[in-house]
């Protein structure tokens, strides 16, 4: 669900540009689902069409909670996997970053860097449900979240009850081909790894061109007893890269706890990986 919004330290100009409804910071207990049930099957997906950019919500970059975000020049080719959250009653009717009122019963979403508006197909990787939403807001600004869905979209995808879900987000731009499929390199086999088509959840703590440096980090993390640590070799062009990861991790809550612990231990902010 969406989180509390704290903008007091931001300049007024920045406030006007990004003052949307989506989540900033810790989860807000006062946000939630509407009192009555809704039939999301009767709510149609958003229909992609060519639109001009909204007059608000599209600065080249902006700062929230001390972090600077940069907008993409175009939505064409965008595809990403990660964690989705949703926002509901607390923000219903409030102004989004694009200037439109937030409607928790519409098929919309918030994103940190896509141009506003944009259209994306969201797939729940745990049950394969899909829906198309119109991105008209900024967020989520909770660490390791890639999209904040309207309540209706979250319910249609089957993640409203849990509050979060593992998803793939793919931009749909009329007149342009879909983004290339993500290149997913499976983790090294392990008894606890995810099986079948269910996605695995991992934290990437570092990536190195030197295997020796990757092994040094792996040893340090192993001494912290945070779970299984492994090195995933891959290639970036002609360059070998060695990624140091923890996982698989059982659920989003545990991933959030581990990420906070790693940051507290001085490892920086790890990156969520869904494969």
C-alpha positions in Angstrom: 0.0 0.0 0.0 1.0 3.6 -0.3 3.1 5.4 2.3 3.1 8.7 4.2 4.1 11.7 2.2 6.7 14.1 3.7 7.6 17.1 1.5 8.5 19.7 4.1 12.2 19.9 3.2 11.6 20.3 -0.6 11.6 23.6 -2.4 8.2 24.9 -3.5 9.1 24.6 -7.2 9.8 20.9 -6.7 6.6 20.5 -4.7 4.6 21.8 -7.6 6.3 19.5 -10.1 6.0 16.2 -8.2 3.2 16.7 -5.7 1.4 13.5 -6.6 -0.3 10.9 -4.5 2.0 7.9 -4.5 4.0 6.5 -1.7 6.9 8.3 0.1 8.6 6.7 3.0 7.1 4.1 5.4 3.7 2.5 4.9 0.8 4.7 6.1 -1.5 2.7 8.3 -4.4 5.0 7.4 -4.3 4.1 3.7 -6.1 1.0 2.5 -8.9 -0.5 0.5 -12.4 0.8 0.2 -15.0 -0.5 2.5 -17.0 -2.5 0.0 -15.8 -5.1 -2.5 -15.6 -4.1 -6.2 -15.9 -6.2 -9.3 -12.6 -5.4 -11.0 -13.6 -7.7 -14.0 -16.0 -4.9 -14.9 -13.3 -2.3 -15.0 -11.6 -2.3 -18.4 -7.9 -2.0 -18.9 -6.5 1.3 -20.0 -6.3 1.7 -23.8 -2.9 2.9 -25.0 -3.1 6.0 -27.2 -0.7 8.8 -28.3 -1.0 11.7 -25.9 1.0 14.9 -25.3 3.0 15.0 -22.1 1.2 16.5 -19.1 2.1 20.1 -18.3 3.1 19.0 -14.8 5.0 16.1 -13.4 7.7 16.0 -16.2 10.7 17.9 -15.0 14.1 16.6 -16.4 14.9 15.5 -12.8 13.7 16.0 -9.3 14.6 15.3 -5.7 12.6 13.4 -3.1 13.9 12.4 0.4 17.4 13.5 -0.7 17.6 11.3 -3.8 17.6 12.7 -7.3 15.5 11.0 -10.0 15.9 11.4 -13.7 13.1 11.1 -16.2 13.5 8.9 -19.2 13.4 10.6 -22.6 10.9 8.1 -23.9 8.9 5.1 -22.7 9.8 3.2 -25.8 11.8 0.0 -25.0 11.2 0.2 -21.2 10.8 -3.2 -19.4 11.7 -4.0 -15.8 11.1 -6.5 -13.1 10.7 -5.7 -9.5 8.3 -5.1 -6.6 4.9 -3.4 -7.1 2.9 -1.7 -4.4 -0.5 0.1 -4.4 -2.3 3.1 -2.9 -5.9 3.5 -2.1 -8.4 5.4 0.1 -6.0 7.9 1.6 -5.1 9.4 -1.7 -8.5 9.0 -3.6 -9.5 12.3 -5.2 -6.1 14.0 -4.5 -4.1 15.6 -7.2 -1.6 13.4 -9.0 1.7 14.6 -10.4 0.1 15.0 -13.8 -2.5 17.3 -12.3 -5.3 14.7 -12.6 -7.3 13.6 -9.6 -6.3 10.1 -8.3 -9.1 7.6 -8.8 -8.4 4.3 -7.0 -11.1 2.6 -9.2 -9.3 3.5 -12.5 -6.5 1.5 -14.1 -3.7 3.9 -13.3 -0.2 3.8 -11.7 2.7 5.9 -10.5 6.3 5.5 -11.7 9.4 7.4 -10.8 10.9 8.0 -14.3 8.5 7.2 -17.2 7.1 10.3 -19.0 3.6 11.3 -17.9 1.3 9.9 -19.3 2.6 6.5 -20.4 1.0 3.1 -20.8 2.4 -0.1 -19.4 1.5 -3.7 -19.2 2.0 -5.1 -15.7 2.3 -8.9 -15.2 2.1 -10.5 -11.8 5.0 -13.0 -12.1 3.5 -15.2 -9.3 0.1 -15.9 -11.0 0.7 -14.6 -14.5 -2.3 -12.2 -14.4 -1.8 -9.1 -16.6 -3.4 -5.7 -16.9 -2.7 -2.4 -18.8 -2.5 0.8 -16.8 -2.0 4.5 -17.6 0.9 6.0 -15.7 -0.2 9.5 -14.5 1.6 9.9 -11.2 5.1 9.9 -9.6 6.3 7.3 -7.1 6.7 5.0 -5.4 9.5 6.4 -3.3 9.7 3.5 -0.9 13.1 1.8 -1.5 13.1 -1.1 -3.9 9.6 -0.5 -5.4 9.3 0.0 -9.2 5.6 0.9 -9.6 2.7 2.0 -7.4 -0.7 0.7 -8.7 -4.2 2.0 -8.2 -6.3 -0.2 -5.9 -8.3 -1.5 -8.8 -5.2 -2.5 -10.8 -3.7 -4.2 -7.7 -6.9 -6.1 -7.1 -7.1 -7.2 -10.7 -3.5 -8.5 -10.5 -4.1 -10.3 -7.2 -1.7 -8.3 -5.1 -4.1 -6.1 -3.1 -4.4 -8.4 -0.2 -0.6 -8.8 0.3 0.2 -5.1 -0.4 3.0 -6.0 -2.7 3.8 -8.3 -5.6 6.6 -9.4 -7.9 5.9 -8.0 -11.4 7.2 -7.2 -14.8 6.4 -3.8 -16.2 6.6 -3.3 -20.0 5.9 0.0 -21.7 3.3 0.0 -24.5 3.8 2.8 -27.0 1.5 3.0 -30.1 3.4 2.7 -33.3 6.5 1.1 -31.7 7.4 -2.6 -31.2 7.4 -4.0 -27.6 10.5 -4.0 -25.6 13.0 -6.8 -26.0 12.5 -9.7 -23.5 14.6 -9.4 -20.4 17.7 -11.6 -20.3 17.3 -13.6 -17.2 20.3 -15.7 -16.0 19.1 -18.3 -13.5 20.8 -18.4 -10.1 23.1 -21.3 -9.3 21.0 -24.4 -8.3 20.2 -24.7 -4.7 17.7 -26.7 -2.6 16.0 -23.5 -1.5 15.9 -21.8 -4.9 12.6 -21.2 -6.6 11.4 -23.8 -9.0 9.2 -24.0 -12.0 8.0 -20.7 -13.3 7.7 -19.0 -9.9 10.1 -16.0 -9.7 12.9 -15.8 -7.3 13.6 -12.7 -5.2 17.2 -11.7 -4.6 19.3 -8.7 -3.3 22.3 -7.7 -5.4 24.9 -6.1 -3.1 27.7 -5.5 -5.6 28.9 -6.1 -9.2 32.6 -6.3 -10.1 34.7 -6.9 -13.2 37.2 -8.6 -10.9 36.2 -12.0 -9.6 38.7 -11.6 -6.7 36.8 -8.5 -5.5 33.5 -10.3 -5.8 34.8 -13.2 -3.8 36.0 -10.8 -1.1 32.6 -9.3 -0.7 31.0 -12.8 -0.8 33.2 -13.8 2.2 32.4 -10.7 4.2 28.6 -11.2 3.6 28.9 -14.9 4.6 30.4 -13.8 7.9 27.3 -11.7 8.6 25.0 -14.8 8.5 22.3 -13.1 6.4 21.6 -16.1 4.3 22.9 -17.7 1.1 25.4 -15.6 -0.8 26.5 -16.5 -4.3 28.3 -15.0 -7.3 26.6 -14.9 -10.6 28.9 -14.5 -13.5 27.5 -12.7 -16.6 28.6 -10.5 -19.4 28.1 -6.8 -20.2 29.1 -6.6 -23.8 32.6 -8.1 -24.0 33.2 -7.6 -20.3 32.8 -10.3 -17.7 30.8 -9.0 -14.6 30.5 -10.9 -11.3 27.4 -10.1 -9.4 27.2 -10.8 -5.6 23.7 -11.6 -4.5 21.8 -12.9 -1.5 18.9 -15.3 -2.0 16.5 -16.6 -2.9 14.6 -14.6 -0.3 11.2 -15.9 0.9 9.1 -12.7 0.7 9.2 -9.0 0.2 9.1 -8.2 3.9 12.2 -10.3 4.5 13.9 -8.6 1.5 13.1 -5.2 3.0 14.6 -6.3 6.4 17.7 -7.6 4.8 18.1 -4.4 2.7 17.9 -2.3 5.8 20.4 -4.5 7.6 22.9 -4.3 4.7 22.6 -0.6 4.5 23.2 -0.3 8.3 26.3 -2.5 8.0 27.7 -0.1 5.4 27.1 -2.1 2.2 25.1 0.7 0.7 21.6 0.2 -0.7 21.2 -3.2 -2.3 19.3 -3.7 -5.5 16.2 -6.0 -5.7 16.4 -8.6 -8.4 13.4 -10.7 -9.6 14.3 -13.7 -11.7 
